[in-house]
């Protein structure tokens, strides 16, 4: 932490705006932004690299392939809107950090009615983030590798249950180790995410260029801009002539399919008089997707799923009653985690501070427990006086942040969505995707990849099978590290400034507070891993979009009220962020209604 962060700079007194329960800012001089050249480009990569490494994570690997496997790429436009909204959000929360050196969470606490109110509110909004669903799901590909290609079945095999739980605990604890070493925790995460990006993107690009079809990529590219497409249930005979015409064969099975009806639960397992389960109709000893619908053509796939334009429904060329709400949870979940999702975007501002960008240069960073002896963190932010000299520097810093997000994070998000989508569209059939669930999709795809690549050589096919599963592990496990650091960091940072008791501590003791919260989070995570993986991701994503929507609106208020007028966002940016908040809030509401069963009652 620079000595310039204490005292006043050239007679300039920092304002004390908002809640008086928060400390007054210190003052300092805004340093010049670095110049981006071909020689120093990697050193200047900041939060976009870490957040970009997280961009291919739970939503992209677990939920994305399920949605694209069943509906094709036609619904990817929802991810496009989510990513665009998030990149704007990331830049705007960094705007606050560049001026104050504080993360956006601290700024939230500065607005009225004050920190006590916002602590309770955001603890509720952030509740889903604490569930370690990534560790639970990362155990699936790891267990499959250890069993030589056999997917663990913890529900029916006791040995697999213990194996999966043991691996989940191991992955979870292992993901926390990088947070203990490396001086700045930020540096450790940057190294981990760089390795992940190189390996995962490298392998998926190899498959994309070597074994996928041009038609697949055309479908994906079109899907990203197919705004207004919605899932529908509708027979393939669009013109009603009783024949399979060109363009009507949605699932490419050569048959004119009808909508196969879902079957209601027909087995009362708890004796309360209400059926709550399904009979094993196909006699395979398990209750799967095929037991829950009327399989007219015996293809193990529920026919009738399709996509249609919402605009066509509005203008009367098709019916809005055709909309299929059965997979709204998956679809909203994909949009929720596409990019980062929920409040997991907020560490972008923390990393902007830790990188020393803008006024973060004066404030310091959170050090790791081991190796961070000379690093400390100020209890309050440091602001600068807006002058003819500082304003151009500010604009240069803002461009620097925007470049980091637009050139690194944004492309990483689209690539992170497109490549797993390519895997499911190219290498999985509709029936396979329909029968897979959200925590085994990454393993199911591996066999399809092996079959396709084996034509070039059996050894290469086996290698690609291994790499597909290994990449599934790499996608989930390192992201567990950044996810854990994100939730710990945003709350430690916030309380470090908001709590009068913590403000009495020596700035060098921030790592002690971080370590204590890390231990508490570890205990909670180990307890939560006793729940089934599918339940964990459902709980985690249910409120993600609602939290992000509210945070978008809150950020507009923060940057409008707390920043000097010359540094505030323009009207267009404010409106865009408000609209993005509305989009996330709507998706979140649909997800909650679906998860709680209320959506079925509303839609009939």
N, C-alpha and C positions, 0 to 999 in steps of 0.2 A: 504494500500500500504506500503510495507516494505521500511525502510530507505536505505536498500542496493541497491535500484533501482537508486539512485542518485550517481553521481561521478563515478570514475573508480575503478575497482577491481584489486588490485595487479599490477598496472602499465599497465594493458591491456586496449587499446583504441579501442572502437567499430568502425568498418568500416562504411563509409558513402557511400553505394553503390546505384547505380541507380539514380533516379531523385533527384537533389539537392534541389528541392522545398519541399521535405519531411525532417523532422528533423533527426538528427543523433541518433542512438540508445544509450541508457544508458548501463551500464555494471553491472553485478552482478554475484553471484555464483549460479550454478545450484544445487538445493537441491536434496536429495535422493528421489527416487520414493518409495511410500509405498509398503509394502509387502501384497499381497492378501492372506487372510486366511479365514477359514470358519466362523470366528467370526466377521470380519469386512467387509464382502463381499458387504453388501448393502451400507455402507457408501462410498465404493470406486466406486460404480456405478456412472458414470458421464454423458456425453452428450448422450451416447447410450440409456439411459433410457428415456430422454426427446424426443430425435429423434425417439426412438422406439415407444413411445406413439403416435407420429404423423404418424407412419408407417401404421397404419390402419386408413386411412382418406378418402379424396375425391376420389382418384383414385380407391382405393380398394372397397369402399362402393357404389360409384355412377357409375363408368365406368366398373369396373371388372365384377360385376354380369350381366351387359348387354352383354359384350363380351362372357363370359362363358355360359350365358343362350342361346345365339344364336348359338355359334360355339362349345360349350363344352369346355373342358380344353385344347384343342389342341394348342392354341396360347399362353399359359402361359409361354412358353420358352422366349418370348419377355420380360416378367417381370423378369425372371431369369437373363438375360443379363443386364437389367437395374439395378437390385439390386446389382449384382456383381460389375458393373462399379461404382455405387454410394458408395459402402463400401470402395473400393479402393480410391475413391476421398475423402471420409471423413477422412480416415487415413492420406492421403497425405496433406490435408489442415491443419490437426492438427500437422503434422511434422513441418510446418512453425511456428505455434504458440508455440510449445514446445521450439523452439530455441529463438524466439523473444518476446514472450508474447503478440504479436499482432494477431488479427484475419486475415484471409486470404485476406479480402477485402483491408486492409491497405497495405498488401504486393503487391496487384495488382497495387495500386497507386504508389508504389515505383519504378516500372519498367518504362522505357522510353516508350512513350514520356512524361510521367508525369501525375500527378493527374487530371489536367484539361481535358485531352483527355479521360482518363478512367472514369471519372465521367459521361461525356456525353454518352459514349459507354454503360456503365453498367446501366444507367438510362433507356436506350432503352431496353437492354436485360431483365431488371427486371420489365418491365412494367406490365406483366401479373400477377405478385404476388400481386399487390395492389388491385386487384378486390376481394371483400369479398364474393366469391361464396359459401364458406362453411357456412357462416351465412344464406345466402338465402336458401340453401338447407336444413339446419338444421331446418328451420321453417316448412318444409313439415311434418316430423314425429311428431313434436310438435303440429302442427295444427290438424293432424289426431287424436291424443290422445284427444285433447280438443273437437273435434267434435264426439267423441265416435266411432271412427273407419271409418268415412267417409272421404275420401281423399279430401282436399280442391280443389276447381276448380276456381281459381282466374280469368280465362279467360272468364267464363260465369256467375259467381255469384259475384255480387258487394261486398256482405258481406265478401266473402272469400278473395277477393282482399285486402280489408282493414285488414282482419285478418292476412293474410300472410305477408303483409308489416309491420304491427305492430310487429309480432313475429320476423321477420328478424331483425328489428331495435333493439328489446329487446335482441336477442341472440348476436348480434354484440357488443352492449354496455356491456352486461354481460361478454363477452369474454375478454374485455379489463380490467375489474376490477382486476383480479389477477396480472396484470402488475403494479399495483399501490401499492401493499402491500408486506410485507414479508422480508424486508431488501434487500437481493439480489433477483432480479426478477427471477433469475435462480432457487432459492429454491421454489418459488411459483409454477413455471411451473413443477418442479419435483414432487411436491405433487399432482397437478392436473392430470398429466400423469400417475402417479402410480395408482390413483383411476380408471382412465379410463381403463388402461390395465387389472386390476384385474376384473372389472365388465364385460367388453366386452368379453375378452378372456375366462373368466370363463363361461359365458352363452353360447358362441358359442362352447366351448369344450363340454359342457353338451349336446347340440344338436348333435354334431359330434359323440360322443360316444354312445348316447342313441337312435338316430333316423336316422342316415345316414347309407348307405349301404357300404360294403367293396369295391364294384365296383366303387362307387363314388370317394373314396379316391385313388383307383388304377388309375382312369382316371386323377385325379388331379396330383398325383405324376408323372405319365407318361408325362403329359402336360408340367411340369416344365423342362423336359429334351428332349422334342420333337423338337429339334433344326431344323429349316428349314421349319416347317409347315406354310402354308399361307392360307388365306381364298379363296375359289373358288366358282364359280357358275357352277354346273354340275348336270345332271340328275343322278338318283340312279342306272340306268341300266348300270353298269360299263362294263359288257361283251357283251352287245347288244343282249342278247337272248330273250328279251321281258318278262322275268320272274323276280320276286323278290327273288334273291338268298340270301344265308346267308351272312351277313356282309354288304348288300347293303341298308338296311333300316335305313338311317341316323337318322331320327326323330322318329323312333319306332311307326309309325302310321299304319303299315301293308299294305301300298300301295306303288306301284312303281312310285315314283314322278318324274316329269319333272321340268325343270327350268321355273318358272313362271316369265314372263317378267314384268319389271317395266313399269308403264304407265306414259307418259309425262304429265306435267301440262296442263290442258284443260279448265281453267277458267281465264279470264282476269279481275282481281279485281281492277286494277288502270286505266283501259281504255287506256293503251298505245299501244294496238294492239298485245301485247305479253302475252300469257298465263303464269300466275305466281302462280296458285293455282289449286287444284283438286276439282272435283265435289264429293259431298257426295253420293257415289255410293250405300252404304249399308243403307242409310236413318236413321242413328242413330243421326243425328244432329251435328256430329263432323267429322273433317277431320283427320283420323287416318292412321296407316300403311296400313290397308286393303283397303283403297281407292286409294292407290298408286301402286298397282300391280294387275296383272291378276290372280285372285284366282280360278284356274281351278277346284280344288276339294272342294272349299268352307270350308276350315278348318281354315280360318283367319290367316294363316301362309304362308309366302313366301317360297315355296319349291325350292330346288336347292342349298341351302347354304350347304357348306361342307368345309373340310380342306384337303389339299393335301401337299405332300412334294415338296419343291422347287427343291430338288435334283432330284426327278423324272422328273420334267419339264426340268431341265438342260440336263439330259441324255436321254430325248426323250420318256419316257414311258407315259407322259401326256403333255398337252399343256399349255404353259405359258399364252395363251389368256384366260384361264379359271379363272385367278385371279380376285377376287371380290374386287373392290376398294370402294364400297359404304359405308363401315363402317371403312375406314382407320382412320377417325377422332377419333372414339371411341377407336380403337386399339392403335393408337399412343398416345392418351390421357391416356390410361391405363399405357403404358410404361413410359409416361412422369411423372406420379404422383406415380407410384409404388415405394415404399420406401418413399422418400421425393419429389424429382423432382425439376427441375429448379434450381434456386439459393437458394431455401429453405434449401438446404444442408449446405450452407455456415455457418449458426449459429453454426454448430458443432465446428468450431474453436473458435467462441466466447465463447461457453460454456466451452470449454477446458480451456480457459483463466480464466473464472469466477470461475471454479472449483479450480483454484490455481495450476493447473498441470504444470510441467516444469517451464519455466520462467514466466508463468502467476502468480506464487507465488509473484513476485515483482511488478506486474503492477497494480493490483486492479480489480475492477469489476464495472458494471453499477448497482447502487442501485435503489430500488423502491422509488417513490415519498414520501411514508409514511413508516417509519421504517428503513430507510437506512442512518441514520445521520452520522455514523462513516465510511462509505464506500466511497472511491474515486477512480478515474481512471487516471493513468498517461497519459500524452499527447503523449508519445513515448514509444516504446518497450524497453526491456532490454535483452541483449544477454550475453552469457558467452564465455570464452576462452576455446577452445577445447584442453584439456590436457589429460594425462594418467589417471588423477583422474576423470575428468568430462565426458569423453567419455563413460565409463561403465554406469554412471548414465543416460546419454542420451539414451543409448540403453534400459535401464530398463524402462524409461519413454515411449519410443516408443512402447515397448511391452505392456505397461500398456494401452495405447490408442488403440492399435490393439486388445487387449483382450476385451476392452469395446465395440468396434464396432462388433467384430466377435462373441462374446458370448451373446450380448444383442441386438444390432441393427439388425444384419443380420437375426437371427432367428425370431425376431419380424416382419420383413418385409415379410418373407415367410409365417409365420402363418397369418399375416394380409391380405395376398392375398388369401391363401388357404381357410380360414374359410368363408369369403363372397362368394367365388366361390362355396363352398360346399352348401351354402344356395340356390343359383340359380340353380345349377345342380340337387340338391336333391328335392327341393320343388317347382320349377317352370317348367311349360311346355315350349316347344319351342315357341308356339304361344304367351303365356303370356310374355315371355322375349322379343319377337320381337315387341310386341305392347307397351311395357313399354318404357318410355324415361329415360334419364340419371338422372333426378331429382325426379322420383317417384319409382324407382326400389326398394329402401330400404323399402318402404311402401307396395308395391305389394307382396313382399316375405312373409310378416307377415301372410297373410291369408293361404298361403301354409303350413307354419310352424304350424299354429293352427290346420288345418285339419289333419296333420300327427300326432301331439301330442295328439289330442283329443281322439284318440283310447285308450290312457292310462287314460283318465279322462277329462271330459269337463272343469272342473276348471283349470286343468293343461294346457289345450290347450289355454284357454283365457289368462292365465298368460304368456305363451310363446309368444302369439300374442303381448301382451303388452311389454314384454322384447325385442322382435325383433325390434319393433318400437323405444323403448326407447334407445336401443343400437345404432340405426341409429342416434339418436340425440346425444348420447355420443361420437360417432365416429366423428361427424362433429363439434360440438360446442367447445369442448376443443382444437381441432386442430386449430380452428380459433384463439385461444389465442396464441399458439406457432407460427402460421403463421404471425400474426400481430407483435409479438415480433421479429420474424426473420427479417422482412423487416425493421422495425424501428431500430433494433439493428445494422444491418450491415451498414446502412447508417450513423447512429449517430457515431458508432465506427470509420468509415472511415473518416468522416469530423472532428472528434475530434482530429485526428492527421494531416490530410491533410490541414485543413484550418488554415492559419496563425492567423486569427482573433479569432478563437475558442481556439487556443493554448495559447492565452493570459488569458484565464479564469482560475480560481482556479480549481484544479482537483476535488474538492468536488462538483462543480456545474454541473457535468456531468448529474446528475439526472434532473436538470432543462432543459437541452437541450433535454434529452430523453422525458420529459413530454411535451414539446412544440411540438416536432415532433409527439408524440402520439395524441395530440389534433388535429393537422393538418390532420393526417391519419384518425382520427375518423370522421372529417367533410367530407373528400373525400369519405370514406366508406359509410356514410349515404346517400350521393348523388348517389353513384353507385348502391345502393340497390333499386333504383327506376327502374332499368332495370330488365327484366325477368331473373329468375335463370338459365335457360338453356343457355341464351346468356352470362351470367357472366362466367360460367365454360368454354365455348368455347373461349372467349377472354383470359381467364386466362391461359389456357393450350396451346394455339396456339404456343407461343414462348418458352415454358418451356424447351423443349429438345435442341433447338438451343442455348439457354443461357447456359445450363449445358455443352453442347459439347465444346463451346468456353472457358468456365471456366476450363474444364479439361485441355485443351491445355495451358491455361494461367498458371495454377498451376505447370505444368511441367517446364515452363520457370522460374517461381518464385523460385522453389526449386532448380533449377540448377544454377541460377545466384546469388541468394542472400544468400544461405546457404554455410558455409564452406564445402570443398570437403568431409571430413569424414562423414558429416551429410546428404549429398545429396542422393536422391533415386538411387537405382541400375538401370542399363540399362533395365532390365526386367520390372521393375515397371514403368519406363518412357514410354516404348513402350506400355505396357498394358493400361496406362492412355491415351495415344494418340489414341489407337484403340477405347477405350471406348468413347472418345470425338467424334470420327468419327461416331460411332453407334448412339449416341444421336443427332448429327447434322443431320444425314440422316433421322431419325424418325421425327425430327422437321421440316425438309424440306417437307416431305410427308404430315405432318399435316397442314402446312401453305398452301400448294397447294390444299389440299382437302377443307379446310375452305374457301378459296378464289374462289373455283370453277375451278381453273386452271388445277387440276388433271383430271377432266372429259374431258377437251379439249385435254389434252396431250394423254390420253388413248383412246380417241375416244368414 
